[in-house]
C-alpha cells in the first residue's frame, strides 16, 4: 500500500472555486494538505511518497452516483453480490468513487434478495465504494410507474419496511416514495428515526400533498420532471413544489432526453446550485456491447437513452457520471458547477460528510481530469484505481 501520494501542478476544483498551480497531499486514505506550487517546491516529503505531475489537469472530488441501477451488463436486479461488486469496478473507470446501488420495486422475496446482495457486498468492493442502497419503491404511485412493474408496487406497509431495514443491516441510505399514499406520514416518521433520506418520486402528489410531505422531511425529489405530477397553473404539483420552495433539492438526469438542456439551465436560475444533484439512473446494459439489452427483466433498445422495446417508453439512461459532467459543460455551464452537482451536493444531501470536498480531513476520493474532461486517474480512499481508465 502506498503511504503517501502528492499530486501537483494541478488546477483544483473545489465547490465554487478554481485554484491553479496547486498540489494535494494524501496520506493513507485522507487528504492531509492542499497547497500552492511554490510551497510544493519547498516542502519536504517522506521518501516513499508517490508523485503525480498533473501537468495542469484538474483535480476534483470523486463523483458520487446516488441513483444507478447498473452498468456493463451488471445490475441490482440480478440480486447478486458479484454483480454489485462488478458495478463497483466498472464505475471507477468513469470517475465514480462512491455510489448508491438503486433497487427497483419488486415482489417481497426478490426485493429482500436484492437488498441482502448490496448489504453483503459492502466492504468487499475494490472499485467505487458502496455507500448503502437506494430503494426506488415499492411505495410508489400506480399512476406514475414509468417502466416499473405494477405487480411490484405496494401500499405503505410498515412491517415490510421494517423487514427491508433489518435485511439491509441498517444500510438503506435513501428511498423514493409517493407522498400522497395513505399512511405515508407514519412511514416518513419511521424513516426519519432511522436516518433514511426520503425522496418524492413516481408520484402523482398534488402541491398540497407535497407541502405535507415537506413537514415530515421529504425534501429531495427523484429524477425531476420524470414520473411525477407536472406543474399546472391551478396545481403546481411535484414539479412546481421544487421550483417554488428553495429548501427542496432534486435529481437531474443530464442526458439531453430526460430533460431538455434549456430546462436544466432554467432550473439553475430558479434554484441554488446546492440543491441540484446529477444522477445517471443508468441501467444494467449501459456500456454493454452484447445484445439483447435487458433491464429489469425487459428488453430495451438504445437511442441516446434506453427505451422499452415493447412500447417505446423511456426506461432509463445510458449515462456515466463523466458523461453527465461533460454534458453540463456543453450546455454552457461552468465545470465548477458540474463538479458541485456531481460530487459536493450528493455527499452533503446524502449525509456523507467525509466526501465531496478537496480539503484536509476529507476522504481521499479524488479524480484527475484532463482539459478535455477525460478521466486520467481515479483515486479511491487514497488508492489509485488499478485498471486503465477508459472514460
C-alpha positions in Angstrom: 0.0 0.0 0.0 1.3 3.5 -1.0 1.7 5.5 2.2 1.6 9.0 0.6 0.6 10.5 -2.8 1.3 14.0 -3.8 -0.5 15.4 -6.9 1.0 18.7 -8.0 1.0 21.2 -10.9 -2.8 20.9 -11.0 -6.0 23.1 -11.0 -8.1 22.2 -8.0 -11.9 22.5 -8.5 -13.5 22.6 -5.1 -17.1 23.7 -4.8 -17.4 27.1 -6.5 -13.6 27.8 -6.6 -10.9 27.1 -9.1 -7.3 27.2 -7.7 -4.5 27.0 -10.2 -0.9 25.8 -9.6 -1.9 23.6 -6.6 -0.9 20.4 -5.0 -2.8 17.9 -2.9 -1.1 15.6 -0.4 -2.7 12.3 0.5 -1.6 10.1 3.4 -3.2 6.7 3.6 -7.0 7.3 2.9 -7.2 11.0 3.8 -6.4 14.4 2.3 -3.9 16.0 4.6 -2.9 19.2 2.8 -3.7 21.4 -0.1 -1.1 24.0 -1.1 0.4 26.0 -3.9 3.2 25.0 -6.2 5.6 27.4 -4.6 5.1 25.6 -1.2 5.4 22.2 -3.0 8.9 23.2 -4.2 9.9 24.0 -0.6 8.2 21.1 1.2 9.9 18.0 2.5 8.2 14.7 1.7 8.6 11.2 3.0 10.9 9.0 1.0 8.1 6.7 0.0 5.8 9.5 -1.4 4.5 8.8 -4.9 4.4 12.0 -7.0 1.9 12.6 -9.8 2.6 15.6 -12.1 -0.9 16.6 -13.2 0.6 18.9 -15.9 -2.1 21.4 -15.4 -5.0 18.9 -15.3 -8.0 19.3 -13.0 -8.2 17.7 -9.5 -11.8 17.3 -8.4 -13.7 15.4 -5.7 -14.7 11.9 -6.9 -18.2 11.6 -8.5 -21.0 10.2 -6.3 -23.9 8.5 -8.2 -26.8 8.3 -5.8 -29.3 6.8 -8.4 -27.9 4.0 -10.5 -29.4 0.5 -11.4 -26.5 -1.0 -13.3 -23.6 -0.8 -15.8 -21.6 -3.0 -18.0 -24.2 -5.8 -18.0 -24.3 -5.9 -14.2 -27.4 -4.7 -12.3 -29.1 -4.6 -8.9 -31.9 -6.7 -10.4 -29.5 -9.6 -10.5 -29.8 -9.9 -6.7 -26.2 -10.9 -6.8 -23.2 -9.9 -4.7 -20.9 -10.5 -7.7 -23.0 -8.1 -9.8 -22.8 -5.3 -7.2 -19.1 -5.7 -7.0 -18.7 -5.7 -10.8 -20.7 -2.5 -10.8 -18.1 -1.1 -8.4 -15.3 -2.0 -10.7 -17.0 -0.6 -13.8 -18.0 2.7 -12.2 -14.4 3.5 -11.1 -13.4 3.6 -14.8 -15.8 6.5 -15.3 -14.8 8.7 -12.3 -17.3 7.4 -9.8 -15.6 6.9 -6.4 -18.8 6.0 -4.5 -22.3 5.1 -5.4 -25.7 4.0 -4.0 -27.0 1.0 -5.9 -30.6 1.6 -6.7 -33.2 -1.2 -6.4 -36.4 -1.3 -8.5 -39.7 -2.1 -6.8 -40.0 -5.9 -6.8 -42.1 -8.6 -5.1 -41.2 -9.1 -1.5 -38.8 -12.1 -1.8 -37.0 -10.6 -4.8 -36.6 -7.2 -3.1 -35.3 -8.8 0.0 -32.7 -10.8 -2.0 -31.6 -7.6 -3.8 -31.3 -5.7 -0.5 -29.3 -8.6 1.0 -26.9 -8.7 -2.0 -26.0 -5.0 -1.6 -25.6 -5.3 2.2 -23.3 -8.4 1.8 -21.2 -6.6 -1.0 -20.5 -3.6 1.2 -16.9 -3.6 2.3 -15.8 -6.1 -0.3 -15.6 -3.7 -3.2 -12.3 -2.8 -4.9 -13.6 0.0 -7.1 -16.2 2.6 -6.3 -17.2 2.3 -2.7 -20.8 1.3 -1.9 -22.4 3.8 0.5 -25.6 1.8 1.1 -28.7 1.4 -1.0 -31.5 3.4 -2.6 -34.9 1.8 -2.7 -36.9 3.1 -5.7 -40.2 1.7 -4.4 -42.2 -0.3 -3.7 -44.3 2.5 -2.1 -44.9 4.5 -5.3 -47.9 5.6 -7.3 -49.6 3.2 -9.7 -50.4 6.3 -11.9 -46.7 7.2 -12.3 -44.9 3.9 -12.7 -42.6 4.8 -15.6 -41.3 1.4 -16.5 -41.6 -0.1 -13.1 -43.9 -3.1 -12.7 -47.4 -2.6 -11.5 -47.2 -6.0 -9.8 -44.2 -4.9 -7.7 -45.6 -1.9 -6.0 -47.3 -1.9 -2.6 -49.4 0.2 -0.4 -47.4 1.6 2.6 -46.6 -1.3 4.9 -44.6 -0.5 8.0 -44.0 -4.2 8.7 -42.5 -4.7 5.2 -40.4 -1.6 5.7 -39.1 -3.0 9.0 -38.2 -6.2 7.2 -36.3 -4.2 4.5 -34.4 -2.3 7.2 -33.4 -5.4 9.1 -32.2 -7.3 6.0 -30.2 -4.2 4.9 -28.4 -4.2 8.3 -29.1 -0.5 8.5 -27.7 0.4 5.1 -30.7 2.0 3.4 -29.5 5.5 2.6 -32.4 6.9 0.6 -35.8 5.8 -0.6 -38.1 7.0 -3.4 -41.8 7.2 -2.3 -45.1 8.7 -3.4 -46.0 11.2 -0.7 -49.7 11.0 -1.5 -50.1 7.4 -0.4 -52.1 6.5 2.6 -50.1 6.1 5.8 -47.1 7.9 4.2 -46.7 10.1 7.3 -46.2 7.1 9.5 -43.6 5.7 7.0 -41.8 9.0 6.8 -41.6 9.3 10.6 -40.2 5.7 10.8 -37.6 6.5 8.1 -36.7 9.7 9.8 -35.9 7.8 13.0 -33.6 5.5 11.0 -31.8 8.3 9.2 -33.2 7.3 5.8 -33.5 10.2 3.3 -36.9 10.1 1.6 -37.3 11.3 -2.0 -40.6 12.2 -3.7 -40.7 10.3 -7.0 -43.0 8.1 -9.1 -45.7 10.3 -7.6 -49.0 11.9 -8.5 -48.9 14.2 -5.5 -50.7 17.5 -5.5 -49.0 20.6 -4.4 -50.8 20.5 -1.1 -49.6 16.9 -0.6 -46.0 17.9 -1.4 -46.2 20.6 1.3 -47.5 18.0 3.8 -44.6 15.7 2.7 -42.1 18.5 3.5 -43.5 18.6 7.0 -42.1 15.1 7.5 -38.7 15.9 5.9 -39.4 14.5 2.4 -37.1 17.2 1.0 -35.4 15.6 -2.1 -37.0 14.8 -5.4 -36.2 11.8 -7.7 -35.3 12.5 -11.4 -37.1 15.8 -11.6 -39.9 16.1 -14.3 -39.9 12.4 -14.9 -42.6 10.1 -13.4 -44.3 12.8 -11.3 -47.2 15.3 -11.3 -46.4 18.2 -13.6 -46.7 21.9 -13.0 -50.1 23.4 -13.7 -51.3 26.9 -13.0 -54.1 25.6 -10.8 -52.0 23.0 -9.1 -48.2 23.3 -9.2 -47.8 19.6 -8.3 -44.5 18.0 -7.5 -42.5 19.8 -10.2 -44.0 23.2 -9.1 -43.1 22.5 -5.5 -39.4 22.1 -6.5 -39.4 25.5 -8.2 -41.4 27.3 -5.5 -39.6 26.0 -2.4 -35.9 26.8 -2.2 -35.4 24.2 0.5 -36.3 21.3 -1.8 -33.4 19.6 -3.6 -33.7 17.4 -6.7 -32.0 14.9 -9.0 -31.3 15.7 -12.6 -30.6 13.3 -15.5 -28.5 15.3 -17.9 -28.6 13.1 -21.0 -30.5 15.7 -23.1 -33.5 13.3 -23.4 -35.0 13.1 -19.9 -34.8 16.9 -19.5 -34.1 19.4 -22.3 -30.8 21.2 -21.7 -32.6 24.6 -21.7 -34.8 23.4 -18.8 -31.7 22.4 -16.8 -30.3 25.9 -17.4 -33.6 27.4 -16.4 -33.8 25.3 -13.3 -30.4 26.7 -12.2 -31.7 30.2 -12.5 -34.5 29.3 -10.1 -32.7 27.1 -7.6 -29.5 27.4 -5.7 -26.8 25.2 -7.2 -26.5 23.5 -3.8 -29.9 21.9 -4.4 -29.3 20.1 -7.7 -27.7 16.6 -7.9 -26.5 14.9 -11.1 -27.5 11.3 -11.3 -27.3 8.8 -14.1 -30.3 6.5 -13.4 -28.2 4.2 -15.6 -29.5 0.7 -16.4 -27.8 -2.6 -16.5 -27.0 -2.6 -20.2 -25.1 0.8 -20.0 -21.8 0.3 -21.9 -22.8 -3.3 -22.7 -21.8 -4.4 -26.2 -23.5 -7.7 -26.4 -27.2 -8.0 -27.3 -30.0 -8.4 -26.3 -30.1 -5.5 -23.9 -32.2 -6.5 -20.8 -33.1 -4.2 -18.0 -35.2 -5.3 -15.0 -36.3 -8.3 -17.0 -37.4 -6.5 -20.1 -35.7 -5.9 -23.5 -34.7 -2.3 -24.2 -33.0 -0.6 -27.1 -30.6 2.3 -27.1 -31.3 5.6 -28.8 -29.4 8.2 -26.7 -31.2 6.7 -23.7 -32.9 3.3 -23.2 -36.4 2.7 -24.4 -38.6 -0.4 -23.6 -38.9 -2.4 -26.8 -42.5 -3.4 -26.1 -44.0 0.1 -26.0 -41.1 2.6 -26.7 -41.4 4.0 -23.2 -38.3 5.7 -21.8 -36.7 3.2 -19.5 -33.7 4.9 -18.1 -30.4 6.5 -19.2 -27.2 5.1 -20.6 -25.1 7.9 -18.9 -22.0 7.7 -16.9 -21.2 10.4 -14.4 -18.3 11.7 -16.6 -20.8 12.0 -19.5 -23.2 13.9 -17.2 -20.4 16.4 -16.3 -19.4 16.8 -20.0 -23.0 17.4 -21.0 -23.5 20.1 -18.3 -20.4 21.9 -19.6 -21.6 21.5 -23.2 -24.8 23.3 -22.2 -22.8 26.4 -21.4 -22.5 26.0 -17.7 -19.2 26.1 -15.8 -17.2 23.0 -14.9 -17.2 24.1 -11.3 -21.0 23.9 -11.3 -21.0 20.4 -12.9 -18.5 19.1 -10.3 -20.5 20.6 -7.5 -23.6 18.8 -8.7 -21.7 15.5 -9.3 -19.7 15.4 -6.0 -20.3 18.1 -3.4 -24.1 18.1 -3.4 -24.7 14.4 -3.3 -22.3 14.0 -0.5 -24.0 16.7 1.6 -27.6 15.7 0.8 -26.9 12.0 1.5 -25.2 12.9 4.7 -21.8 11.6 3.6 -19.9 14.5 5.3 -16.5 12.9 4.7 -16.8 13.1 0.9 -17.2 15.6 -1.9 -14.6 18.2 -1.0 -10.9 18.6 -1.6 -9.7 19.8 1.8 -7.7 18.5 4.7 -9.6 15.8 6.7 -11.8 14.6 3.9 -11.5 11.1 2.4 -9.1 10.9 -0.5 -11.6 10.1 -3.2 -10.2 12.2 -6.0 -10.2 12.4 -9.8 -7.6 13.8 -12.1 -9.4 15.0 -15.3 -7.7 16.2 -18.5 -8.6 19.6 -20.1 -10.9 17.7 -22.4 -12.5 16.0 -19.3 -11.1 12.6 -19.8 -10.6 10.6 -16.6 -6.8 10.2 -16.1 -6.8 8.9 -12.6 -9.4 7.7 -10.2 -8.2 7.6 -6.5 -10.4 5.9 -4.0 -9.6 6.0 -0.3 -6.1 7.0 -1.2 -5.5 4.1 -3.6 -5.1 4.6 -7.3 -7.7 2.5 -9.1 -5.5 -0.2 -10.7 -7.3 -0.7 -14.0 -6.7 1.5 -17.0 -9.1 4.5 -17.4 -11.4 4.3 -20.4 -13.7 7.3 -19.9 
